[in-house]
Amino acid sequence: MVEIISKREGPRREDVQVKRLIEQNRSTIVRLADQISGGNYSASRKPRQKPEAEGLIIHVGGGSPVAAEAAPSIRVTINGRVVSVDQNTGRQLHHIGDIRNRGGAHVFVLATKQNGFFSPVDETVAQALAGLDGSRLAATYTEEQLAADIGVRLGIA
């Protein structure tokens, strides 16, 4: 024999009794809550007046305006990252590579999977800059000259 136990419709009898008890004693409960909180309970339940914007400057948040067209340039940052930057906004467009210290010499390392970068440059950029990968920087070949060479090879100059 199988007994099917199903939930009854409506609230439980105990719940109805507790709700009725709370409603019957609402004034006493509110009075005790005000006494404990120093009147803050009733004050928090009152409707508040909405602030008005008179005399205030209201700024609606949004994104920065989109430039018509990016004006890219190549920049070497202080920490040795070689990046393509939009001259209009100053935002980084692409990470091209790094200047790393190898054996006491500063060397340009192109951002490719073979060089251990997680987000490598695309194949067209990698092919255009393959000759500069591993270039040593010295007094005769500076960071500015490297940035100029990269710009020429990418057609940014």
C-alpha positions as CSV (number, residue, x, y, z in Angstrom):
1,M,0.0,0.0,0.0
2,V,1.3,3.5,-1.0
3,E,0.4,6.6,0.9
4,I,0.6,9.9,-1.1
5,I,1.4,12.9,1.1
6,S,0.8,16.2,-0.6
7,K,1.2,19.7,0.5
8,R,-2.0,21.4,1.6
9,E,-3.3,24.4,-0.2
10,G,-2.9,27.7,1.5
11,P,-0.8,28.7,4.6
12,R,-0.2,26.4,7.5
13,R,-2.3,26.8,10.6
14,E,0.7,27.8,12.7
15,D,1.7,30.5,10.3
16,V,-1.8,32.0,10.3
17,Q,-1.8,32.1,14.1
18,V,1.6,33.8,14.3
19,K,0.6,36.4,11.7
20,R,-2.6,37.2,13.6
21,L,-0.7,37.5,16.9
22,I,1.8,39.9,15.3
23,E,-1.0,42.0,13.8
24,Q,-2.9,42.2,17.1
25,N,0.2,43.4,18.9
26,R,1.6,45.6,16.2
27,S,1.4,48.8,18.3
28,T,3.3,47.2,21.2
29,I,6.0,45.8,18.9
30,V,6.5,49.2,17.3
31,R,6.6,51.0,20.7
32,L,9.3,48.5,21.9
33,A,11.3,48.9,18.7
34,D,11.2,52.6,19.0
35,Q,12.3,52.4,22.6
36,I,15.2,50.1,21.8
37,S,16.4,52.1,18.7
38,G,15.8,55.5,20.2
39,G,13.0,56.3,17.8
40,N,14.9,55.4,14.7
41,Y,12.6,52.5,13.8
42,S,9.6,54.8,13.2
43,A,11.8,57.4,11.5
44,S,13.1,54.9,9.1
45,R,9.5,53.8,8.1
46,K,8.4,57.3,7.2
47,P,8.4,58.2,3.5
48,R,11.3,60.4,2.6
49,Q,11.2,63.5,0.4
50,K,13.0,62.9,-2.9
51,P,16.0,65.2,-3.4
52,E,15.5,68.0,-6.0
53,A,18.0,68.9,-8.6
54,E,17.6,72.7,-8.2
55,G,21.0,74.3,-8.3
56,L,22.8,71.1,-8.8
57,I,24.8,70.0,-11.8
58,I,23.6,66.6,-13.0
59,H,26.0,64.5,-15.0
60,V,24.7,61.5,-16.9
61,G,27.4,58.9,-17.1
62,G,28.3,57.4,-20.4
63,G,31.3,56.4,-22.4
64,S,33.8,58.8,-23.9
65,P,32.9,60.2,-27.3
66,V,34.1,58.0,-30.1
67,A,36.8,59.6,-32.3
68,A,36.0,59.6,-36.0
69,E,39.2,57.7,-36.8
70,A,42.1,56.5,-34.8
71,A,45.5,58.2,-35.4
72,P,48.0,55.4,-34.4
73,S,51.6,56.0,-33.4
74,I,54.2,53.7,-31.9
75,R,55.4,54.4,-28.4
76,V,57.9,52.7,-26.1
77,T,56.7,53.0,-22.5
78,I,58.8,53.5,-19.4
79,N,58.5,49.9,-18.4
80,G,59.7,48.7,-21.8
81,R,56.4,47.8,-23.6
82,V,56.2,48.7,-27.3
83,V,52.6,49.6,-28.1
84,S,50.5,51.2,-30.7
85,V,48.7,54.2,-29.3
86,D,45.8,56.4,-30.6
87,Q,47.2,60.0,-30.7
88,N,43.6,61.4,-30.3
89,T,42.7,59.6,-27.1
90,G,46.0,58.3,-25.8
91,R,44.5,54.8,-25.5
92,Q,46.5,51.7,-26.3
93,L,45.5,50.0,-29.5
94,H,47.9,47.0,-29.7
95,H,50.7,45.6,-27.7
96,I,53.5,44.9,-30.2
97,G,56.3,43.6,-28.0
98,D,58.7,44.3,-25.1
99,I,62.2,45.5,-24.6
100,R,63.9,43.0,-22.4
101,N,67.3,42.7,-20.8
102,R,69.1,39.6,-22.2
103,G,72.7,39.1,-21.3
104,G,73.2,42.7,-20.3
105,A,71.9,44.1,-23.6
106,H,68.4,45.5,-24.2
107,V,66.7,43.5,-27.0
108,F,63.3,44.0,-28.7
109,V,61.1,40.9,-28.4
110,L,58.1,40.7,-30.8
111,A,54.8,39.6,-29.1
112,T,54.4,36.2,-30.7
113,K,53.5,32.7,-29.3
114,Q,57.1,31.6,-30.0
115,N,58.4,34.3,-27.7
116,G,55.9,33.2,-25.0
117,F,53.2,35.9,-25.2
118,F,49.6,35.0,-24.3
119,S,48.1,37.5,-26.8
120,P,50.3,37.6,-29.8
121,V,50.1,40.1,-32.6
122,D,48.3,39.0,-35.8
123,E,50.2,37.3,-38.6
124,T,50.4,40.3,-40.9
125,V,52.1,42.4,-38.2
126,A,54.3,39.5,-37.2
127,Q,55.5,39.1,-40.8
128,A,56.1,42.8,-41.2
129,L,58.1,43.1,-38.0
130,A,59.9,39.7,-38.1
131,G,63.2,41.4,-39.1
132,L,63.1,43.6,-36.0
133,D,62.6,40.7,-33.6
134,G,65.7,40.3,-31.5
135,S,67.1,43.8,-32.4
136,R,69.7,45.1,-29.9
137,L,69.3,48.6,-28.6
138,A,72.4,50.6,-28.0
139,A,73.6,54.2,-28.2
140,T,73.6,53.9,-32.0
141,Y,70.1,52.3,-32.2
142,T,67.7,53.9,-29.6
143,E,64.1,53.2,-28.6
144,E,63.0,56.2,-30.6
145,Q,64.6,54.7,-33.7
146,L,63.0,51.3,-33.0
147,A,59.6,53.0,-32.7
148,A,60.2,54.8,-36.0
149,D,61.2,51.6,-37.8
150,I,58.2,49.8,-36.5
151,G,56.0,52.7,-37.6
152,V,57.5,52.6,-41.1
153,R,57.1,48.8,-41.5
154,L,53.5,49.0,-40.3
155,G,52.7,52.0,-42.5
156,I,52.0,54.3,-39.5
157,A,54.8,56.7,-40.0
